[in-house]
Every structure is written in structure tokens, then in C-alpha cells.
């Protein structure tokens, strides 16, 4: 059954650990400020102390806390919630756990992730957060950026959906690279999600 052109696209955002929620906020701000037909209908946190939870509360977002101590249990519950909320796309934002191939098949919606480097470089297991920026800094590269890709059962291995570069030649340490890349993440993720939904 095709959706009416005017209907709202419902997405879920998954965030794990103590993620600060900056990408979640950037997504919500972009969709609401531009009055786009995209609703963050579900947010799943994996830690009750996540700093992003107050941000979700302040925006009246529907959120759930599900531990990833037992990943099969987490995935079963996440699938249930996605179906209950008619989710069409999952956006990972600071979600560091590896989703199983079974989950990816069963949830039956595309899953996008944002990675703080220019894949296929500086990706794979253990390459997240400051570890990525430290590796980029150590490489001596003058350019970094952010990559949005489809999620499969291997870390940072899915088809690239969008990518944007940023000049880091003036950065004196990994933290400065992180700051520049985060700005790119915030400007890239939401438009890429919206374009992906329009093409789906």
C-alpha cells in the first residue's frame, strides 16, 4: 500500500551509552525548523544516565530505555517498538553496538549510520569517537569529514549514502578535528535522511 504524498515519515533514532545527543538535536531541529514531513517518532537509549535523555524530554520525544547487556533481547524489543510506531527508517546517532544480520533482516526498514571520517578510511571495529580523530590526526591527512552509510552486519561497511569533506590542515590536535567534523555531521545527516526517505 503506497503512502499518501502528504503523509509524515516516521523515523527512529538509536543512541547508546553516554552519547551527548548532539546529532539527535540537530536532526530534530532540522526537521521541525524546516517544517518537513519527518517525525522522530521513537528514540531508543541504552543507558538510563544518557545525557541525551533530558534533551529528548525537552522536545517531547517518545523515548524508551533498553539495555544492550543482552543484545538479542534488545533487538527483539527494538523491533517491537519500531513496528508499533510505524517506523520507516532507523538513524543511528552515537549508537556503538553492532546490530545483528537477523535484526537488520527482521526490522525491514533501512538503517543509516553517521561515521566521523571519510569511509572507507578510518572505519571498522573500535573506530568510533575520539579513536577515529586520533587516527586521522596521526595519519597527517589534511582532510577529514563525515560519512552516512547504510548499516549491514559489519562495522562501517554498508553502501555510502552521503559524504562531506572538511579541511583540517589547521587542526593542532584530534579534539580540534572532532569539533570540525561534528559541525559537518550536524549539517549533513538530516538532509541526507530526508533525501533518502524521498527516494525510498
N, C-alpha and C positions, 0 to 999 in steps of 0.2 A: 504494500500500500504506500503510495507516494505521499510525502508530506506537503501540505499547502505552502505556497511560496512565502506566505507571511508568518508561518509558524516560527516559534523560537527554538533555536538549537540548544539542547541541554548538555552540558559537559560536566565532568567530574575532575577534581584536582586531587592528586595523591601527594602527600608530603610526609617524610619520615624523620624520625629522630628529633633533633632540636633545631630544625630548619627555621630560619627567621621569618619566612613568609613574604619576602620582598617580591618574588615573582607572582605569587598569589595576588598580592595587592595590585601589582602592575596589570595583571590580566583583568581583574575586576574593574579597575579604574578605566581601562581602555574600552571595555565593552559598555560600561554604563555612560561614560562621558561622551562616547560617540553614538549612543543610543542604538547599538547594534543588536540584532535578534539572537544574542547569545547569552545564556544564563548559566552561571556556575551553580548548578542545582545540587551539587554534593561535593563536600570536601572530606577527605579521609586523612586523619592524622594517626600516627602510630605511637605517639607518646603524649601522655596527659599533661606533661610540662612543656610542651612545644610553645615557644614564644609566639608562634603564629596564631594560636587559638584565640587570644583576645582580639586580634585583627579580624578574624572570621566573625567573632561575636559582634564587633562594632559594625560590620557590614551586613549583619543579619543573614549570614550564610548558613545553610544547613550543613552541619558537620558531625562526623562520627569519629570516635577514637577506637582503633582496633590494633591490638598488639601484633607485632610481627615475630614474636617469640616462637610461634607455631605458624609457619608460612602457609601450609595447606589450609589451616583454619582461617587465617587472614584472607586468603584468596577466595574461599567459599563464601565468606561473609561479604566481601567486596563485590563479588558477582551478584549476590542477592540485592545489595543496595543499588548497584548500577541498574539492575532490571526494574526495581521498584520505582526508581526515579527517572526512568526512560532516558538513560544516558546514551548519547550518541558518540562521544569521544572522551577519552581519558587523557588528561595532561599531567605528566609527572613534573613536579616542581620541588626540587630538593628531596626526591624520593630515591633512596640509595640501595634499596633491596632489589634483588634480581627476581623478576616475575617469571613464573614457570611457563613452559611451552603450553601446558594444559590450560593454564589461566588465559593466556593470550587467545587460544582457540575458543574456549568456552564463553568468554565475556562478549565476544562477537562485535566488538567495536574497535576502531583504530586507537592505538595508544601512542602518544607523542611524548618525547623527552627533549629537554634542552640541556646541552652539554657546553661547558665553558671553555671550549677550544675549537679549533678548526679540524674536525674529523676528516679523514681517518687518523690524523696525527693526534697524539696525546689522549687516546681513549683506551678503554678496556678495564679489566678488573683493577680496583684500587685507585683508578684515576678519577677522582672527584674532589671538589672543593679546592683547598689550597695546594693539594698534591699536584693538581693539573698546572696551576700557575707557577709553582716551583719548578716543574719540569720544563715549562715553556721558557722561564727565565734562564734556567741552566743551559738551554739549547742555544741561547743567543739570538733567537729569532726576533725580527723587528715587527712582526705582525702576529696578532692572535685574533680572537673573535669568539663567536658563539655559533653553535650548530643545533638545528632542530631536526630530529630524525624519528622515524617510526621505530617502535620497540619490537624486537624479537627476543629470542631466548638467550642471546649473547649480549654482553655489555657493549653498548655504543656501536652496534654492528648493523642496525637497520637502515633502510633507504633514507638518504638525506632529503629533507623537505625544504629547508631554508638554511642559509648560512650568511653571515655578515662579518667582515673583517674590521679590525681597528689597529691603528698604528700604536705600537708600544715601544718605539725606539727611545723615547724619553723616560721610560719607566726605570726606576733605580732599584726596585725590589719586587718580589712576587705580589705583595699587597697592592702596589700601585697597578700592576697588571689586572689583579682581581677587580679593582674599582672600575677600570676602563671597560673590562669585559661585562661586568654587571650592568652597566648602562646599556650596552648592546643587547644583553638578554632582555631587559625591560622593554626596549623598543621593538624587538624582533618577534617575541613569542606570540603575543596576542594577535597581531595582524596575520601571522603565519597560520595560526589556528583558524581564524576566520576564513581565510582563503582556502584552507584545506576543507573546511565544512562546506563551503560553496561548491567545491569541485566534487564532493563525495556524493 
